[in-house]
Amino acid sequence: MKKRTQKRTLVKIRNLDRLFDVSKPFLNRIIEREERKILRAVDDVSIDIDEGETFALVGESGSGKSTVAKMVVGLLPPTKGSIEIDGIDLSDKSKIKELRKLRSEIQMIFQDPFASLNPRWRVEKIIAEPIRSFALEKNEKAIIAKVAELLTLVGLDPSDGRKFPHEFSGGQRQRICIARALASKPKFIVCDELTSALDVSVQAQILNLMKDLQDEFSLTFLFISHDLSVVRHMANRIGVMYLGRIVEISNSKDLFENPKHPYTKMLLDAIPDLEMSGKDRNPIEGEIPNPIDPPKGCTFHPRCPFANERCRKEIPMPIKSDSSIITCHGVEEGRIGKE
Amino acid sequence: MSEILLKIKDLIVEFPTRRGLLRAVDKVSFEISKGEVLGIVGESGAGKSLTGAAIIGLLEPPGRIGGGEIIFDGQRIDNLSDEEMRSLRGKRIAMIFQDPLTSLNPLYRIGEQLIETIQTHLSMDNKQARTRAIELLDEVGIPAPETRIDAYPHQFSGGMRQRVVIALALAGEPDLIIADEPTTALDVSVQAQIISLLKSLCKERGTAIMLITHDMGVIAETADRMAVMYSGQIAEIGKTYDLIRNPKHPYSVGLMSSIPAIKGDVKRLVQIPGSMPRLNNIPKGCSFNPRCEKVFEPCYVKRSPLIEVGNSSVACWLYDEEYKRVKAK
């Protein structure tokens, strides 16, 4: 295992909370005598991401992974907690100049390559937008040259710049999104379900491309996905989220070979067996509960086979060891994972 | 071999456009036996969903069946009138779509939708139909079906909605269910639940399933046989076990190895260069030839018929005896 101590922490997320007010309008609340409803999408999340690594967040839909991603790039302000990238706190308004520079170094690639490209813009204009808005190149000629270079880099032809997004297939569009993300010379890219809209064969091309780009430009990725096999392939470290909380952080190999949290075990059990060994998958019991009214204590206890009285009452605190973080009473007490 | 339920022979689905006819499904032939699960995989645009839609008579115009035969339980169904097709659809052949939210009417309680379907296909009075609807909901694993039957679709989660859709498909007690990406919109954990449900229900009733998906894992777990489609044609068809363990067509080989593995570290994924050709630009000969590593002369001239290799059938000249001999020399 590589020593992580020499590496510099690029992204530091501390005790991040995000609440959404999902109550009915004021008048309805008065008439129907209802209370405010607050949805806790992200609850006390702390993550460190080292420079040059790929950190992945996995979990079912509704677990808050995309909300974390949006807060990290600054698309959503956190309710509580801090996000520090490259030593600068994103909420520190006194450092406007540094923040502006920092923003050019953070980019995001979205899930749906059909919705994230403006259909009325030519590809060259789309890719040039970050260059223009951050004034990275001085003249028009340099911008055109840069766009051509980016298109070649992601495996498209420079002449494709004259085309419109609808002329491309899903995989090619995702390449355009990648080119646009690279245009502002970022250090850190957040990929939210990068390949889930793509076919496996195209997915392989895109994942290979991302790995090549990471090596070439020493990029840091926050990789969000629900596909565990993709995550296994891409990530150095993985955080598993459940109902807004991180239940386990571990490095990729350990997590897959020796999952500790019962939820991680369940997720891994649910992966379809491509080896055709004939063993049946154990479907997870139940579904993710409604985040407006989460279960008390450990939020996973209604689905957990090991839950006891303490799990139903007390929220577990993260237990840190040298390479992993686990949030589970059972593991702490030694009830789980000692067989 | 058990009795054949559905037989498709040289099915062609075409779209007339200003620039001529586009063939989206090009001479596809396969059979499904009673109680069998046939998986169909392929990239988007390979024609898998269109094949399903053609069988059940739900091709959206201007798409149309341009040739071939669909024989269901000994009867030709591709030339039936709308009226005759409607009596077959839902009753003998049912369909499950990808998105459970759009296949349920948001304005009606799920009970009303179930009862309507039951009464369309079976002669039951309201009370009997309601009892049957509750039974169906119970079978697909919806807790407290007596009360949930009066809920609206938005009150259900994605996985529960897909269970309701399965209950709807089973309502007419069909012989064949065409499931078009039934688990794509669901989480992995819920996906496992739905797949095992579909599998067990069909085993009990002896219902055959045509399972269309791009998720190889789902096929590996569910299907008895599978077909790999590429640009409107079947590249390879055979037993699921053989096809996944030992794919023969260069495209299936590429497809299988491009899936990231859970076990073991792979530095780079195998990738098939390029992308599937557009319908108006399908190369002459084998449509996979521009992307194929093992391409040789006959591939540019003519498309290979399905050649039997072991338990599978493969549309690739590599397995043709004559060319094998030529190559060996």
Interface residues (C-beta under 8 A of the other chain):
Chain A: E60 S61 S169 G170 G171 Q172 D199 V200 S201 V202 Q203 A204 Q205 L207 N208 K211 H226 D227 L228 S229 V230 R232 H233 K253 F256 M266 L267 L268 A270 I271 P272 D273 L274 M276 D280 R281 N282 P283 I284 E287 I288
Chain B: E43 S44 S157 G158 G159 M160 D187 V188 S189 V190 Q191 A192 Q193 I195 S196 H214 D215 M216 G217 V218 A220 E221 T240 Y241 I244 R245 G254 L255 S258 I259 P260 A261 I262 K263 D265 V266 R268 L269 V270 Q271 I272 S275
